[in-house]
Each structure stands twice: as structure tokens, then as C-alpha cells.
Amino acid sequence: MLIKKPDEIKASEITDKDIYTSRRVFLRGAMLTATALGTGWLYRHFATPNQEGAAGEKIADVKTASGASIPAIPDARTSYEDITHYNNFYEFSTDKRLVAPRAKNFITRPWTVEVTGLVHKPKTFDLDDLLKIAPLEERVYRHRCVEAWSMVIPWVGFPLAKLLDAVQPTSQATYVALQSLADPNQMPNVRSGSVLDWPYVEGLRLDEALHPLTIMATGLYGETLPPQNGAPLRLVVPWKYGFKGIKSIVKIRLTDSEPTTTWNHDNPQEYGFYSNVNPEVDHPRWSQKTEVRIGEFGRRDTLMFNGYGEQVASLYSGMDLRKYY
């Protein structure tokens, strides 16, 4: 039997094991010690979870996004099975394989989203109102997790800018704060008070929120969003690390100051407010230069701004991107 030296092994480091410290969960560890079989095969063979909770209803009248501001992605799409069964959604579980079964009975109707703050027309939107804000589009985006794994996901949704237009931000508004549902009756870790300080909160600068690439996703693969992926409404900002994509949104607030965000508040040394994908800025505990594409063999180079630099680099003109992690 041929035994390879350590520096010859093609290894992945998809985080599966969670380390808890001072109410924080740090995603670390190796999924398995990789062999020549490759990461994608190992994931499918050992980590394919129960299929419960993945079904969605077909969405009618979905348009295909087009235009120079919405670049086409040549990468192969990640399978529906992998997208819906390899999930970070800590309110349900810190084990990616347990999120789908634990979220299968999550109630997404009725659902409202309250939009307040520095706006001329504050309003609480019913989910059906939100689905009529703008024509629903399919957006095939790269998704890059801060843990150094990635997917290519065909989201269905509408530009966040359309929702903000409906409430008319005032001239003082410079940031957008978002909040997830924290329901102890449906979410085991919220009920136990473990892992993080609930509710989960995130934020963007207003110009980031208004960018054409930023969407509110309501589905994927042409079907309604499964609970484990953030149903019924989640944020997708494809040039940022995935934890910026807050799930199951219930509140949005326009403000004139940088809002608190969950991971930045919990561990500011490791998780910045901006969290743009940048292969030159390593996470303090692992490299960001490469990533594992779920369903593939080996590793690939991480792209600056996750490959969306042409569209978004101008947002950060003059900023030191090594400083603003």
C-alpha cells in the first residue's frame, strides 16, 4: 500500500466539529483526513443527512436575471441535495447535517417583516406583499463560507433595493440593520440560550444594500426556500462571506450608524463588519487563499470579492481591505 507523506495529501478542512468558548461556537476541524478519493466523494459518502425538510413548492413566473451588473456564472451549480443538507443555521443546530431535520416543521406563514428607522414610509410587510415588491428573478451566485467551503446556488428573489425604495430612506440613513426570528418554541438553540446571543443580527452600509447584486432570496432551484436555508426570506450578498446572509428575517431598520452584527460583536478579532471575501486576508485560525467547492474534488483558489470585483470593488475605493476584514 502506498502511504503518502503529509505534504502530498490533498486535504479539505470543511468544519464539522464545533468548539464552544464563552458562548461562542468556533467552526474548526477537518471533516475527514482526506485521501486520494477527494473532498466531494467524502462529503457525499459520509455526510449525506436525512432528506427531511428539503421539499419546496414550485415558484411561478420566475425571470432570469440579466444585464451587465448581474454577471453570468460559468461554474456548475451545486446540487439541490447538497445546498439543502449542508447548512449553517445555529438557531437549529451547530451540526450542518442536523439543521434540515430539526427545521422541517418550521412555520413560515403567516410571516411579516417590519421595516422602520430612518425612512419616510415605515411599514410592516406581509410575506405576500414582499413577494410582489418586484418580479422574482433567478440569480446564480457563488456562495463562499468563511470556513473555506463554497457552493454555486441558483437563488430566487428580488433586489433589496426594491424593498428599500418602498419605504423611502431619509437622507440621514447610511446603514441597514437586519434581525432574524428567535423563536424558542421552534428553534432548539434559542430555547436553550446556547451558542450565541439571540436574535441573530446583521448589517450593511446603505450603498451595499442598494447594490444590484444584493437580493432578498425567497427560493432556490425554482422552488420556495426550505427552512434550513433561511425560509421564508434571507439576505444574499454574494461578494461577502456567507454569515452575512442573515436568515428568516423579521425586522429591518435604517440607521445613521454602523449596526451591531452578531459575529463581529461576539468575536471582533476574527469577524469584521464588512467581511468581504478576500484571499489575502486569512482568518486568524485558517487560510482563506483556497476553498473546497462542495461536491467537487480538491481545492480551488478563492477569488477576490468572490469573483464579483468588477461589480463591487468601487464600493470600497480608498479603503484598506486588509484592515476592513
GIURQUI-V426146 format. One record per pair of residues at least 6 apart in sequence whose C-alpha atoms are under 6 Angstrom apart, sorted by the first residue. I is the first residue (numbers start at 1). GAP is how many residues later the second one is. Records with the same first field share a line. If there is no record, write none. Layout:
BEGIN
I->GAP, GAP
END
This chain:
BEGIN
11->23
13->17
14->16, 17
15->12, 13, 14, 15
16->15
17->12
18->8, 9
19->6, 7
23->172, 173
24->171
25->170
38->259, 260
39->258, 259
40->254, 255, 256, 257
49->48
52->49
53->47, 48, 51
54->172
56->167, 168
57->166, 167
58->164, 165
59->163, 164
62->74, 75
63->74
64->73, 74
65->72, 73
77->75
78->73, 74
86->10, 11
87->9
88->8
91->96, 98, 99
92->7, 95, 96, 97
93->6
99->129
100->128
103->124, 125
108->124
111->16
112->13, 14, 15
113->11, 12, 137, 138
114->10, 137
115->7, 8, 9, 137, 138
116->6, 137
117->136, 137
118->51, 52, 55, 136, 137
119->48, 49, 50, 51
120->48
121->46
122->45
136->21, 22
137->19, 20
138->17, 18
139->15, 16
140->13, 14, 15
141->11, 12
142->9, 10
143->7, 8, 9
144->6, 97, 98
145->96, 97
146->95
148->143
149->142, 143, 144
150->143
151->142, 143
154->66, 67
155->64, 65
156->61, 62, 63, 64
157->59, 60, 61
158->57, 58
159->55, 56
160->55, 56
161->49
172->84
173->81, 82, 83
174->32, 82
175->29, 30, 31, 79, 80, 81
176->27, 28, 30, 77, 78
177->25, 26, 75, 76, 82
178->23, 24, 25, 73, 74
179->21, 22, 70, 72
180->19, 20, 68, 69, 70
181->67, 69
182->17
184->6, 7
200->62
201->60, 61
202->59
203->56
214->22, 23
215->21
216->18, 19
217->16, 17
218->7, 14, 15
219->6
225->6
230->17, 18
231->17
232->16
233->15, 16
234->12, 13, 14
235->10, 11
236->9
239->66, 67, 69
240->35, 36, 37
241->34, 36
263->8
264->7, 8, 9
272->53
275->50
277->27, 28, 29
278->26
279->9, 10, 23
281->41
282->6
289->13
290->10, 11, 12
291->8, 9, 11
292->7
END
